[in-house]
Amino acid sequence: MPPSKIPSVKLSNGESIPVLGIGTWKSEPEKATQILMDAIDAGYRHIDAAKIYRNEPAVGQAICNKIADGTVKREDLFITGKVWNTFHSRDLVVPSVRETLKDLKITYCDLFMIHWPMGFRENAKFGVDGYVDGDDLTPKDKDGKLIPSDVDYIETWKGLEDAVELGLVKSLGICNFNISQIERIFAICKIKPVSMQVECHAYQSQTEMIKYARSKGITVTGYSPLGSGDRVWRKESDPVLMTDPAISAMAIKYGKSNAQILIKFNVQRGVLTIPKPDTMEHIFANMDVFDFELSAEDLAKLEGMSLTTPFRYNIQTWLNHHPHYPWH
């Protein structure tokens, strides 16, 4: 297979990460293996995974298959995992990392992140064979409300530092944190975060967060770059990013699709991007964004849409009772 045409950037600790990756959120397990194998064949080398996506074994099978058939070596891939909210206690972090590695069929992750600053009630058990299935990843009370834990994400960070020291993880990062929460991490860390994930698109351009992250040596990855049209909590009144007339007009102007304009919007600003492709057509189309540049005027117009149509698709308002909810 030809080498990947997707460029990489350096993290502040010297590790390299491709600017375009494969997102696996909402990727159905029965389809995830083939889609990911096809993506690796096409040249993708950056894979974003997480326990809560409930498809890590399928993702791992694709990784295993493509290493076994010689398409890639393990060191060719950049694989991200995440600590889920029910594993925030320090003594649960390393076992949960090991469980992810087992499911992904690898011996280390290139990057591991705290998925959310919010911990949930913990009832996980780890035996000699690993995580005991059946433990609830989304514990709810009798009224259906998610049950918080009182574990501080500072403790979770220390657990991730343990994982680095054990050689299970190369780099650390955070997802869905606000600036004050990131500052708390920097105040206590032995190993600095080098990467962060936030929702990032034309309706949520994250301009200030990107500026802050760069000042701290943190690389930003934008998730839901196309507006997460298949999210289960979608409302009819929500603005639809992919059909916005301004984006459609730019697509015509540049001879690209609406999705390609949105992916380019992130990539051109130095934001790593992890759209989830569902078909071979999407796999190749999402890569076809490196042969054009948006004009400064169009880039500014897209950034300005966060003022005219500000919207966060993944705001998780049902968690706003949590003491570490990031978006009050």
C-alpha positions as CSV (number, residue, x, y, z in Angstrom):
1,M,0.0,0.0,0.0
2,P,1.2,3.6,-0.6
3,P,2.2,5.6,2.4
4,S,-0.4,7.9,3.9
5,K,-0.9,11.2,2.2
6,I,-2.2,12.7,5.5
7,P,0.4,15.1,7.0
8,S,1.4,14.9,10.7
9,V,2.2,17.5,13.3
10,K,4.5,17.3,16.3
11,L,3.0,17.3,19.8
12,S,5.0,19.3,22.4
13,N,6.6,16.1,23.7
14,G,8.0,15.3,20.3
15,E,5.5,12.6,19.2
16,S,3.9,12.9,15.8
17,I,0.2,12.7,15.2
18,P,-1.6,12.8,11.8
19,V,-3.9,15.9,11.4
20,L,-6.8,13.8,10.1
21,G,-8.0,10.7,11.9
22,I,-10.8,8.2,12.0
23,G,-13.4,8.9,14.7
24,T,-15.2,5.8,16.1
25,W,-17.9,7.4,18.2
26,K,-21.3,5.9,17.0
27,S,-19.5,3.4,14.8
28,E,-21.5,0.2,15.1
29,P,-19.4,-2.8,16.3
30,E,-20.6,-5.0,13.5
31,K,-19.4,-2.5,10.9
32,A,-16.5,-0.9,12.7
33,T,-13.9,-3.6,11.8
34,Q,-14.4,-3.4,8.0
35,I,-14.7,0.4,7.9
36,L,-11.5,0.8,9.9
37,M,-9.6,-1.8,7.8
38,D,-10.7,0.1,4.7
39,A,-9.6,3.4,6.2
40,I,-6.1,2.0,7.0
41,D,-5.8,0.6,3.5
42,A,-6.7,4.1,2.2
43,G,-3.9,5.7,4.3
44,Y,-5.4,6.7,7.6
45,R,-3.0,6.2,10.5
46,H,-4.8,8.1,13.4
47,I,-7.5,6.2,15.2
48,D,-9.6,7.7,18.0
49,A,-11.2,5.2,20.4
50,A,-12.9,5.2,23.7
51,K,-14.4,2.7,26.2
52,I,-17.9,4.3,26.2
53,Y,-18.1,3.9,22.4
54,R,-18.6,0.1,23.2
55,N,-16.8,-1.0,20.0
56,E,-13.1,-1.2,21.1
57,P,-12.9,-5.0,20.4
58,A,-14.1,-4.4,16.8
59,V,-11.7,-1.5,16.4
60,G,-8.9,-3.7,17.8
61,Q,-9.7,-6.5,15.4
62,A,-9.2,-4.1,12.5
63,I,-5.8,-3.0,13.9
64,C,-4.8,-6.6,14.5
65,N,-5.8,-7.6,10.9
66,K,-4.0,-4.8,9.2
67,I,-0.8,-5.4,11.2
68,A,-1.0,-9.1,10.5
69,D,-1.4,-8.7,6.7
70,G,1.6,-6.3,6.6
71,T,-0.3,-3.2,5.6
72,V,1.0,-1.3,8.6
73,K,3.3,-1.8,11.6
74,R,2.2,-0.8,15.1
75,E,4.5,2.2,15.1
76,D,2.9,3.5,11.9
77,L,-0.4,4.0,13.8
78,F,-1.3,6.7,16.3
79,I,-4.0,5.3,18.6
80,T,-5.9,7.3,21.2
81,G,-7.8,5.8,24.2
82,K,-9.8,7.5,26.9
83,V,-10.5,6.9,30.6
84,W,-14.3,6.7,31.1
85,N,-16.2,8.4,33.9
86,T,-16.7,5.3,36.0
87,F,-12.9,4.7,36.3
88,H,-11.8,8.1,37.7
89,S,-10.3,6.8,41.0
90,R,-6.5,6.5,40.7
91,D,-6.6,2.8,41.5
92,L,-9.0,2.1,38.6
93,V,-7.2,4.1,35.9
94,V,-4.3,1.7,35.1
95,P,-6.6,-1.4,35.1
96,S,-9.0,0.5,32.8
97,V,-6.1,1.4,30.5
98,R,-5.0,-2.2,30.4
99,E,-8.5,-3.3,29.5
100,T,-8.6,-0.9,26.6
101,L,-5.2,-2.2,25.4
102,K,-6.5,-5.7,25.6
103,D,-9.6,-4.8,23.6
104,L,-7.6,-2.9,21.0
105,K,-5.1,-5.8,20.8
106,I,-2.1,-3.5,21.3
107,T,0.6,-3.1,24.1
108,Y,0.5,0.7,24.4
109,C,-1.6,3.7,23.4
110,D,0.1,6.7,21.8
111,L,-2.3,9.0,23.7
112,F,-4.7,8.5,26.6
113,M,-7.1,11.2,27.7
114,I,-9.6,11.8,30.5
115,H,-12.8,11.6,28.5
116,W,-14.8,14.0,30.7
117,P,-13.9,16.0,33.9
118,M,-17.0,14.4,35.5
119,G,-16.7,11.2,37.4
120,F,-19.7,8.8,37.8
121,R,-20.4,6.4,40.6
122,E,-17.8,3.6,40.4
123,N,-18.8,-0.1,40.6
124,A,-16.1,-1.5,38.4
125,K,-14.3,-4.7,39.3
126,F,-11.1,-5.9,37.7
127,G,-10.1,-9.6,38.1
128,V,-7.3,-11.7,36.8
129,D,-9.0,-11.7,33.4
130,G,-9.6,-8.0,33.4
131,Y,-12.8,-5.9,33.5
132,V,-15.9,-7.7,34.6
133,D,-18.6,-7.0,32.0
134,G,-22.0,-6.0,33.3
135,D,-20.7,-3.1,35.5
136,D,-22.7,0.0,34.6
137,L,-20.9,2.7,32.6
138,T,-23.8,5.1,33.0
139,P,-25.1,4.5,36.5
140,K,-28.5,6.2,37.1
141,D,-30.7,6.8,40.1
142,K,-34.4,5.8,40.3
143,D,-35.3,9.0,38.4
144,G,-33.0,8.2,35.6
145,K,-30.4,10.8,36.5
146,L,-26.7,9.9,36.2
147,I,-25.1,9.5,39.6
148,P,-21.9,11.6,40.1
149,S,-18.9,10.4,42.1
150,D,-16.9,12.7,44.3
151,V,-13.7,11.7,42.7
152,D,-11.7,14.7,41.5
153,Y,-10.2,14.5,38.0
154,I,-6.9,15.5,39.6
155,E,-6.8,12.0,41.0
156,T,-7.6,10.6,37.5
157,W,-4.7,12.5,36.1
158,K,-2.3,11.0,38.6
159,G,-3.5,7.6,37.5
160,L,-2.7,8.4,33.9
161,E,0.8,9.5,35.0
162,D,1.1,6.0,36.6
163,A,0.1,4.5,33.2
164,V,2.9,6.4,31.4
165,E,5.4,5.3,34.0
166,L,4.4,1.7,33.4
167,G,5.0,2.1,29.6
168,L,1.3,1.6,28.8
169,V,0.8,5.1,27.4
170,K,3.1,7.6,25.6
171,S,1.2,10.9,25.8
172,L,-1.6,12.4,27.9
173,G,-4.5,14.7,27.2
174,I,-8.0,15.8,28.2
175,C,-11.4,16.0,26.6
176,N,-14.2,18.4,27.2
177,F,-12.4,20.4,29.9
178,N,-12.8,24.2,30.4
179,I,-9.8,26.5,30.8
180,S,-10.0,26.6,34.6
181,Q,-10.1,22.8,34.8
182,I,-7.0,22.6,32.5
183,E,-5.2,25.1,34.8
184,R,-5.9,22.8,37.8
185,I,-4.2,19.9,35.9
186,F,-1.2,22.1,35.1
187,A,-0.9,23.1,38.8
188,I,-0.3,19.5,39.9
189,C,1.0,17.5,37.0
190,K,4.3,15.7,36.7
191,I,3.5,15.0,33.0
192,K,1.9,17.8,31.1
193,P,-1.1,17.4,28.8
194,V,0.0,17.7,25.2
195,S,-3.4,17.3,23.5
196,M,-7.0,18.1,24.1
197,Q,-10.3,17.2,22.3
198,V,-13.2,19.7,22.0
199,E,-16.3,19.9,19.8
200,C,-15.1,22.1,17.0
201,H,-16.9,23.3,13.9
202,A,-18.2,26.5,12.3
203,Y,-21.0,26.8,14.9
204,Q,-18.5,26.2,17.7
205,S,-15.2,27.4,16.3
206,Q,-13.4,27.4,19.7
207,T,-11.2,30.3,18.7
208,E,-10.4,31.4,22.3
209,M,-9.8,27.8,23.4
210,I,-7.4,27.1,20.5
211,K,-5.5,30.3,21.4
212,Y,-5.3,29.3,25.0
213,A,-4.3,25.7,24.2
214,R,-1.4,26.9,22.0
215,S,-0.1,29.1,24.8
216,K,0.1,25.9,26.9
217,G,1.7,23.7,24.3
218,I,-1.5,21.7,23.8
219,T,-2.6,20.5,20.4
220,V,-6.3,20.7,19.7
221,T,-8.4,17.9,18.1
222,G,-11.9,18.8,17.0
223,Y,-14.6,16.2,17.3
224,S,-18.0,16.4,15.5
225,P,-16.6,18.5,12.7
226,L,-19.7,17.9,10.6
227,G,-22.2,18.6,13.3
228,S,-22.9,15.1,14.6
229,G,-26.0,14.7,12.5
230,D,-26.7,11.1,13.9
231,R,-26.6,12.0,17.6
232,V,-29.5,10.3,19.4
233,W,-30.5,13.5,21.3
234,R,-31.0,15.6,18.2
235,K,-34.0,18.0,18.2
236,E,-35.9,19.2,15.2
237,S,-35.1,22.8,16.2
238,D,-31.4,22.3,16.2
239,P,-29.5,24.0,13.4
240,V,-28.1,21.7,10.8
241,L,-24.5,22.4,10.1
242,M,-24.1,20.3,7.0
243,T,-26.9,22.1,5.1
244,D,-26.1,25.6,6.1
245,P,-26.4,27.8,2.9
246,A,-23.2,29.7,3.6
247,I,-21.3,26.4,3.7
248,S,-23.1,25.1,0.6
249,A,-22.1,28.3,-1.3
250,M,-18.4,27.7,-0.3
251,A,-18.6,24.1,-1.5
252,I,-19.7,25.3,-4.9
253,K,-17.1,28.0,-5.0
254,Y,-14.2,25.5,-4.3
255,G,-15.6,22.5,-6.1
256,K,-15.8,20.5,-2.9
257,S,-18.5,19.0,-0.7
258,N,-20.0,20.6,2.4
259,A,-18.2,18.0,4.5
260,Q,-14.8,18.8,2.9
261,I,-15.3,22.5,3.5
262,L,-16.0,21.8,7.2
263,I,-13.0,19.4,7.6
264,K,-10.8,22.0,5.8
265,F,-12.0,24.7,8.2
266,N,-10.5,22.8,11.1
267,V,-7.4,21.5,9.4
268,Q,-6.4,24.8,7.9
269,R,-6.5,26.4,11.4
270,G,-4.2,23.7,12.8
271,V,-7.0,21.8,14.5
272,L,-6.7,18.0,14.2
273,T,-9.9,16.5,13.0
274,I,-11.6,13.1,13.5
275,P,-14.7,12.6,11.4
276,K,-16.4,9.2,11.4
277,P,-16.8,7.8,7.9
278,D,-19.6,5.3,7.2
279,T,-18.6,4.3,3.6
280,M,-15.6,4.0,1.3
281,E,-16.8,7.1,-0.4
282,H,-16.6,9.0,2.9
283,I,-13.2,7.5,3.7
284,F,-11.7,8.9,0.5
285,A,-13.7,12.1,0.4
286,N,-12.6,13.1,3.9
287,M,-9.0,12.8,2.9
288,D,-9.4,15.0,-0.2
289,V,-8.9,18.3,1.6
290,F,-5.2,18.9,1.1
291,D,-5.3,20.2,-2.4
292,F,-7.0,23.6,-1.8
293,E,-6.9,26.5,0.7
294,L,-9.8,28.5,2.0
295,S,-9.3,32.2,1.5
296,A,-8.7,34.4,4.6
297,E,-12.1,36.0,4.0
298,D,-13.9,32.6,3.9
299,L,-12.0,31.3,6.9
300,A,-13.1,34.4,8.9
301,K,-16.7,34.0,7.6
302,L,-16.7,30.4,8.9
303,E,-15.2,31.4,12.3
304,G,-17.8,34.2,12.5
305,M,-20.7,31.7,12.3
306,S,-20.0,30.9,16.0
307,L,-21.4,34.4,16.7
308,T,-24.3,34.3,14.4
309,T,-25.3,30.7,15.0
310,P,-23.6,29.6,18.2
311,F,-24.4,25.9,18.9
312,R,-22.8,23.0,20.8
313,Y,-24.2,19.7,19.7
314,N,-22.7,17.7,22.6
315,I,-23.5,19.9,25.5
316,Q,-24.8,17.1,27.7
317,T,-27.3,19.3,29.7
318,W,-28.5,16.2,31.6
319,L,-25.2,16.3,33.4
320,N,-25.2,19.9,34.5
321,H,-25.9,18.9,38.1
322,H,-22.4,17.4,38.3
323,P,-19.9,19.6,40.3
324,H,-17.3,19.3,37.5
325,Y,-19.7,20.0,34.6
326,P,-17.5,22.2,32.3
327,W,-20.0,24.5,30.6
328,H,-22.1,26.4,33.1
